[in-house]
Every structure is written in C-alpha cells, then in structure tokens.
C-alpha cells in the first residue's frame, strides 16, 4: 500500500527556521489552492483507494477555516476513499489555529 502526503503551503508567517514551501495566505489564496488541488486530484482517479496512510502537513494546515478544512477532506477523500478506513491519519496543527469545530471535523 501507499502513503499520501498533502502539503498545505500556508502559515501565519514564515518562520526563519522553516525550509518548507510555505507563505502567508489570504482566504482567497487558500480557496484558489483548494481549487487547484481538486483539479489535480481528478487526474489521479486510478489511484483512488490505493492509500493506507495520510499525512497532511505544511505550512500550517490548521490555518484553514472549518469550511476550507471540510473541503480539503473531501478532495483528499476522492483519492483515499473514506478517511476513517485509512490505517493512519496525521494532521499538522498549531494550537493557536485550532478550535473545537476543526477538531470535531478531523475526528469525524
């Protein structure tokens, strides 16, 4: 089986120690990224269900709004199948950008 890594390249500010592709982003930037991710994922329909682990990193994926996070999960689900069926799921988060609604969505 295979693992899927999804890079969310947005953060509040670029840290001096960070070597990852990331930059501050507006809600419009994040929406455009999600549009592009959905379009790209549609090119890989043949991989659907072919993953057993998922890692969502960045940047700061928890910076997404709850609605954007739900959309991200939907896009990822087109590649993985039901997220709950994955053997392992990992999501990078910073405490200051998490809230109860996001945590509940990720738990679901």
C-alpha positions in Angstrom: 0.0 0.0 0.0 1.0 3.6 -0.3 1.0 6.8 1.8 -0.4 10.1 0.6 1.2 13.4 1.7 -0.8 16.6 1.1 1.2 19.8 1.5 -0.8 22.9 2.6 1.6 25.7 1.9 0.1 28.4 4.1 1.0 29.8 7.5 0.5 32.9 9.5 4.1 34.0 8.9 7.3 32.4 7.5 9.5 31.2 10.4 13.2 31.7 10.0 14.0 28.0 10.6 11.5 26.7 8.1 12.8 25.2 4.9 9.4 24.0 3.6 7.5 25.7 0.8 5.1 28.0 2.7 4.0 31.6 2.9 1.2 33.6 4.5 -2.0 33.3 2.6 -5.3 35.0 2.4 -8.7 33.1 2.4 -8.8 33.7 -1.3 -5.3 32.2 -1.8 -6.4 29.1 0.2 -9.6 28.8 -1.9 -7.5 29.0 -5.1 -5.2 26.3 -3.7 -8.1 24.1 -2.9 -9.5 24.6 -6.4 -6.1 23.6 -7.9 -5.8 20.6 -5.6 -9.2 19.4 -6.6 -8.3 19.8 -10.3 -5.0 18.0 -9.9 -6.5 15.2 -7.8 -9.0 14.5 -10.6 -6.1 13.5 -12.8 -5.3 10.6 -10.4 -8.7 8.8 -10.3 -6.8 5.5 -10.9 -5.2 5.8 -7.5 -8.5 6.1 -5.6 -8.5 3.8 -2.7 -4.8 2.9 -3.2 -3.6 4.5 0.0 -3.5 3.3 3.6 -1.9 6.3 5.3 -2.4 10.0 5.1 -0.2 12.9 6.3 -1.4 16.5 5.9 1.4 18.9 6.5 2.7 22.3 5.6 2.8 25.3 6.4 0.0 25.1 8.9 -3.0 23.1 7.7 -4.9 24.1 10.8 -4.9 27.7 9.5 -7.7 26.7 7.1 -11.2 27.7 8.1 -13.5 24.9 9.1 -15.3 25.1 5.8 -12.0 25.0 3.9 -10.8 22.1 6.0 -14.0 20.2 5.2 -13.4 20.9 1.5 -9.8 19.7 1.9 -11.0 16.4 3.5 -13.5 16.0 0.6 -10.7 16.4 -2.0 -8.5 14.0 -0.2 -11.3 11.5 0.2 -11.6 11.3 -3.6 -8.1 9.8 -3.6 -8.2 7.7 -0.5 -11.8 6.6 -0.1 -13.3 7.0 3.3 -10.8 8.7 5.6 -11.9 6.6 8.5 -10.8 3.5 6.6 -7.2 4.6 6.5 -4.8 2.7 8.8 -3.1 6.0 9.8 -4.1 9.7 9.5 -1.8 12.5 10.6 -2.7 16.3 10.5 -0.2 19.0 11.5 -1.8 21.7 13.6 -0.7 24.7 15.7 -2.7 25.3 18.9 -3.5 28.9 18.1 -5.2 28.0 14.9 -7.2 25.0 16.2 -10.7 25.2 17.7 -13.4 22.7 18.8 -15.1 22.8 15.4 -11.9 21.9 13.5 -11.1 19.2 16.0 -14.5 17.7 15.7 -14.3 17.7 11.9 -10.9 16.0 12.0 -12.2 13.4 14.5 -15.2 12.7 12.2 
